[in-house]
């Protein structure tokens, strides 16, 4: 029997700390920014193990205002302008809806400031009918696919023109027409849903793949691990995105396990392909899911992508980020602003200018203002009108069963 030293150091628990604390100035001095363009782009048919070194890398294309390296998707200027304008539209939309919440016209809103490239670039990289299982901060997926802004606003207002008839919380969009699965406030559910849908698509011999998004905090949920197991075992044709925006409500990504390893590295234990991407680089965010989608469509299996970005704003309208991080954190984020970075790239190509940017910004703000005026004409959450209560019995079954008809009659509606 081994003797236990009487003067052994007592055990202690490690609690990750995020520094600097609120009230201090932002400090990203320990962040080492990898060079752009220095990472090879593997063929889509490589074994998953051949991508595992990419879990600790950071795929970047924009080197200042120039596109460099093998991950450059070589997009034409018109496509780049379309992506830029979509990101600018999201920013204008977010600002308008945030103000609507502050004036009591809706109960809740969540902005995606600093993360606009993720929704827009990925929507553009995937096929238009690929199924999307998003969270509440990927409104850019809908906007990039052409979903009417009016429908989105009316959903936020839960008014008489709400396509969901007031049955969802604000920002929990759903659209069959745009292959956008109903959003859920529950965290982590998107991954198993995306994997299951992708498995069904493969089982039917279809060509459509699925894509799912969760935040880095939700990787601690059991759903994350269940989904990766099924994706790996059955080689589901799915792209799984972890949006590491550094914050899960008020806890830093270190609490979610990001202190000792990247979130992309969690794919290694499951035998999945993985990529880690600069989430504020529009070109890199386009290139990574395009590679993963091609791989999935060629029956080479799923890919886990970590999108390394920063949540510039609050978690939601119910949150005050200055209580848990420095107020100037977003402006010092080393990867910059996705809108500004893509604009500078287009200017360098001679396909954009400061004047055109200001004009486009003014036009998009006016578009949002005009659309909002129309949306409010259909009502707002605080003032109505709203859908009749009788609609609570509708859209549950294809044909209303007798017991629901009786209940509605009992209520006199």
N, C-alpha and C positions, 0 to 999 in steps of 0.2 A: 504494500500500500504506500503510495507516494505521500510524503509529508507536505502539508500546505504551509508555506512560509507565514510566520506570524506577523511579519511587517510588510505583507504584500500591499501594493497600492490598491485602494478600493476601486471598484468599477464605477464608471461614470458614463452617462448618456451624452451623445453628441447631438446638439440642437443646431442645425444650420442657421446662420445669421446672415441677413442681407445688410450690406453696408454700401453707402452711408445711410444713416437714418433720416427720417423726416426733419426738416429744418436745416439740414446741411446742403452743400452743393453737390451736384451730380459728379460721380467719379467713375469713369470707365477706363482708367489707366492700366488696369490689368487685362484689358481685352486685346487680344492679338488678332489683327485683321489679316486673314490670308490674302495672298495676291490673287487678282482676278485672272481667269483664263489658264490657270496652271494645272487643272485637274482633267485627266483624260476622260473621254466619254466612251464607256464600254459598249460593245455590240449588245443588242437587246436579248440575245440568246445565251449570254454567259451564265454559268452556274451562279446561284445567289451568293456563294462564298466569295466570288470574284468582285462583289460590290461592297463587302463588309468593311474594307478600309475607308470607304466613303462615309461611314457613319461618324467618323471623327474629323472629316474634312469639311469644307464649306464651298459648295459650287457657286461661283460668281462669274458673271459675264461682263458687267459694266466696270471698266477700269477708268474711273473718272467719268468722262462723257463718251468714251469709246467702247465698242463691243469687241471683246477679244476671246480667243480660245475655242476649243472644240465644242463647247456647249452653246455657242452662239446659234440661235435658231434661224438666223438670216431672214428675219421678217421684213417685208417691204414697208416703206414709209407710211402708206395708207393704213396698214394694219396697226402700226405703232401709234399713229394718230388716233385711231379708233380706241385703242386701249387707254391712251392718255385721257381722252375725253370721257370715257366711261369712269375712270378713277376720279376725275374732277366732278363728274355728275354725282357720284356717290358722296363725295365730301360736301357738296352743296345740299344734297338730300338729307344727309345726316344732321347738318347744322339746322335746317328748317324743322325737322322732326324733333330735334332736341329742344328747340325753342317752343314748339307746340306742347311738349310735355311740361315745360316750365310754366306755361300759362294755363295749365289745367285741361287742355284739349284732348289729352290722352294720358294714360296712367303710367306709362313706362316706355323707355327707349334705350337702345344700345348702339353706340357708334362703333365704327371700325377704323377710326382715324389711325393712320400709320400702317394699316394692313390691307389697303385697297388693292394692291397688286395681287394678293393671294386669290381673291374672288375673281377678279377680272381676267388675269393672265391664265389661270387654270381653266376657267370656263371657255376661253378662246382656244386652249390647247386640246381640250376634249371634244369628242363628236357631239353635235347638237342634241342627240337623243340618248347619250350616255346618262345613266341615272345618278342623281346627286343626292347625297345624304349629308346635309350641312348642319352647322350649328347656327346660333343667333348672330354671328359676326361675319357671315359670308353673304351679305346682301348683294355683293358685287357679282356673284354667280348669276342671280336673276337679272340684274341690270345689263350685264354683258350679253346675256341670251336674248335680250329684247323684251323682257317682261314690262308691260306698261307701268310707268311710275304711278299713275293714278290708282291702279289696283293695289299697289303696295301701300300707298298713303291711306287709302280707304280701309285697308286691313288694320293699320296702326290706329286709325280713328274708331274702328268697330262701328262704322256708320251703315246707312241703308244701302250703300253700294259695295260694302265689304264682300269680296268673293267667297269668304269663309263664313259669312252670315253671323259674325260676332262670336264665333265659337272658340276662337283662339286668343291667347294673350297677344298684345302688340308685339310686332317683329317676329312672331312665330308663323312665318309664311308657309304656303303650300301651293304647288301649281303642277297639276298633271300635264298641262299643255307644254310646260318647259322642263319636264322630266326632273322636277324638284320635289323630293319627298317631304312630307309634312315635318316641320321643325318641332323639336321637343325641348322643353326646358330641362329635362333630365340629362345628366352628363354621361357620356360614354355609349349611349344606346345606338348612336349613328354607325359605329363600326360593325357590330354584329348584324345590323340591318343591311348595311352595304354588302357585307360578305355573303349573307344569305341570299340577297337579290342576285348577286353575281353568280353564285352557285346555281340558282334557278335558271339564269340566262344561259349558262354553259350546259346545263342539263337539257334545255330545250334546243340546243344547237343554234342559238341566236348569235348576233355579232355585237350586241351592246354590252358594254362593261359598266361597272359601278365605280363611284368614287365617294369616299367618306372623309369627314373632317371632325376632329375633336381638338380641344386645347391640351396643353401639356399636363395640366392638373388631372385631367380625366384618364391619363395613362395609369393612374393608381386604382381605377375602377376594375372590377372583375370582367366587365364587358370587353375591355381592351384585350385582355389576355385570352378570353374565350374566342374573340374574333380572329386574333392572330393564329391561334391553334387551328381553327377551321380553314383559314386562308392558306396556311402552309400545307396542311394535310391534303386538301383537295385542289390545291393550285387554283384557287378562285381568281377569276379575271377582275381584279379590283385594285384600285389605287387608294391607299390609306394614308391620310395626311394628318400629322400632328402639328398644330399651329403653336409653336413655342413663342408666345408673345411676352414671356418673362413673368407674367402675373396671372394667378388663378384667383380671381376676386382680390383679396388683400394679402395673399401669401405668395412669396417669390418662388420661381421655378426650382430653386434649391430644395424647398420643402417637398416638391414632387419627385425628387431624385435626380435633379440636374446638376448637383454639385460634383459628383464623382464620375458621371457618364453622360453621354448625349442621349437624347430620346430616340434618335435614329438607331442607336446601338441596341435597342431592345429587340430589334428584328433579328439579331444574330442568333440568339438562343432558340428562335423558332425556325431558323433556316430560310428566312425571307430575304429578298433583295432589299437594299436600303440606300437612301440618298439623304444628304443634309444640305440644305439650300439657303442662300441669302434671300430671305423673304421680302426684302425691300428692293430687290433687283428684278424688275419686270421681266427681263429677258431670261434670267435664270429660272424664275418661277414659271415661265412658259415652257422652257426646255425640259425641266425635270418631269412634270406629269406627261408631257408628250412622249418622252422615252418610256416611262412606266406604262402608259396606255398602249403603246406599240408592243411592249413586252407582254402585257396581259392579253391583248387581242391575238397574239401569236401563240397563245397557250403556254407561256413560260412562267406564269404565276403572278402572284401579287408583289407589290412593292410598298414598303413603308417609307414615307418622306417626312422628314422634319423640316418645317419651314421656320427658320430662325428670324424672328422679327421683334417688334416692340409695340405694346399697346400704348399709344401716345395719350389717349384720353382716359376717362374713368371706365370702370367695369360696366357701369350702367348709370342711369339717372339717379339711382339710389346710393351711389358710391362717391366718396371724396378721396381720391388717391393721394392728396397731400398729407393724409394722416398716416401713411405707411411708406412713402418714398419721397425723395427730394422733388420739389416743385419743378426744377429745371431739368429733370431726367430726360424727357422726350427730346428736347432740343439738342442734347449732347449725345444721343444715341449714335454710335459709330457708323452704323449702316445707313444713316440719313433718312430722307423722306422719299418714298417711292414715286410720288408725283413729280417732285423736283428733279429726281435723277433721270426719269424717262424724258422729261421736257428738255433737260440739258443735252441728252443724247440726240434728240431730234434736232435741236439747234445746231449741234456739231455736224450733223448730216446735211444742214442747209434746208431742212424740211419743216422748220418751226422757227419762231422768234418770240421775243419778249412781248411784242405788240400783239401777235396772234394769240399768245397765251392769255393776256389780259382780256382780249376781246372774247375768246372762247369762255373764259371764266365768267364774264358778265352775262353772256348769252345763256349759259347753263344755269346760273343763279336765277335769271329771269324765267327760264323754263320751269324750274322748280317752284318759283313763286306763283306762276300762272296755274300750274297743275295743282298746287296746294289750294289755291282759291277755288278751283273746281271741286276738289275733294271736300273742302269744308262746306260747300253748297249742299252736299249730300248728308251733312251732319258730322258732329264730333262726339267723342265719348261723353263729354260733360253735358252736352245740350241735346243730343239726338238729332234726327229720329233714328231709331234702331229697328232691327228686324222684329216682327211679331213673335210673341212667345210660342205661337203654334209651330214655328219652325224647329223647335227643339225635338219634335217628334219625327221630323223629316230627315231623309238622307242617312238613316240608320240601316234600314233594310231596302232592298230593291223594290219590294212591294210591302206596304205597311201591314203588319199582322193585326188580327182582330183586337188583341189586348191593348195595343197602342191606340187604335181608333177609339176604343172604349174610354181610355184615360183622357184622350183629348176631348171627347164629348162631355165627360164628367167636369172638365174645367171650363166648358162652354166656349172653347176656341176651335 
